[in-house]
């Protein structure tokens, strides 16, 4: 069983929805978020409608929406995400007893 097998379009739609929900939770209008982030209103509207946005603009929105730190985990080579259920289970196993010496 593979973990995280979402396609790019699925991930794009997920981000689009999450950013819109976060904006609404913070009680920001599209105009307010655009102004605070420096992203054009047209770009923000396009992102919320189609999911299309530049990486720079996405990161600017993330900064205002307090989720920029979430991007630091992308492609983290120090703490890679498990790629399968077996890897996840193996990583979570802890010894039940101390070792004998």
C-alpha positions in Angstrom: 0.0 0.0 0.0 1.4 3.4 -1.0 1.0 6.5 1.1 0.6 9.9 -0.6 -0.3 8.7 -4.1 -2.3 11.9 -5.0 -1.9 13.2 -8.5 -0.7 16.7 -9.2 -4.2 17.9 -10.2 -5.6 16.4 -6.9 -2.9 18.1 -4.9 -3.6 21.4 -6.7 -7.3 21.2 -6.0 -6.6 20.4 -2.3 -4.3 23.4 -1.9 -6.8 25.6 -3.7 -9.5 24.6 -1.3 -7.3 24.7 1.8 -6.1 28.2 1.1 -9.6 29.5 0.4 -10.8 27.9 3.7 -7.9 29.4 5.6 -8.7 32.8 4.2 -12.3 32.5 5.2 -11.4 31.3 8.7 -9.2 34.4 9.1 -12.2 36.5 7.9 -10.2 38.0 5.0 -11.8 39.0 1.8 -10.0 38.3 -1.5 -9.3 42.0 -1.7 -7.8 42.1 1.8 -5.6 39.0 1.3 -4.4 40.3 -2.1 -3.5 43.7 -0.5 -1.7 42.2 2.5 0.2 39.6 0.4 1.1 41.8 -2.5 -0.5 39.2 -4.9 -2.7 40.8 -7.5 -6.5 40.3 -7.0 -6.7 38.6 -10.4 -4.0 36.1 -9.5 -5.8 35.3 -6.2 -9.2 34.9 -7.9 -7.6 32.7 -10.6 -6.0 30.5 -7.9 -9.2 30.1 -5.9 -11.1 29.3 -9.1 -8.6 27.1 -11.1 -5.7 26.4 -8.7 -3.3 28.1 -11.1 -0.7 30.4 -9.4 3.0 31.0 -9.4 5.1 29.6 -6.7 6.2 33.0 -5.5 2.6 34.2 -5.2 1.6 30.9 -3.4 4.4 31.5 -0.8 3.3 35.1 -0.3 -0.3 34.0 0.4 1.1 31.3 2.7 3.0 33.9 4.7 -0.2 36.0 5.3 -2.2 32.9 6.1 0.3 31.7 8.6 1.2 28.5 6.9 4.5 29.3 5.2 6.4 27.0 7.6 4.4 24.1 6.2 6.4 24.4 3.0 9.7 23.7 4.8 8.8 20.0 5.0 8.5 19.7 1.2 11.3 17.4 0.0 12.9 17.3 3.4 15.9 15.0 3.1 16.6 15.0 6.8 13.2 13.6 7.8 11.7 12.0 4.7 8.1 10.9 4.8 7.4 7.2 4.7 6.5 6.0 1.2 4.5 2.9 2.3 2.6 1.6 5.2 5.4 -0.9 5.9 7.9 2.0 6.2 5.5 3.9 8.5 5.0 0.9 10.8 8.8 0.1 10.8 9.6 3.7 11.8 7.1 3.6 14.7 8.3 0.4 16.3 10.0 0.9 19.6 11.7 -1.8 21.6 9.5 -3.3 24.3 12.4 -4.3 26.5 15.8 -2.9 27.3 18.8 -4.8 25.8 20.7 -7.3 27.9 24.3 -6.7 28.7 
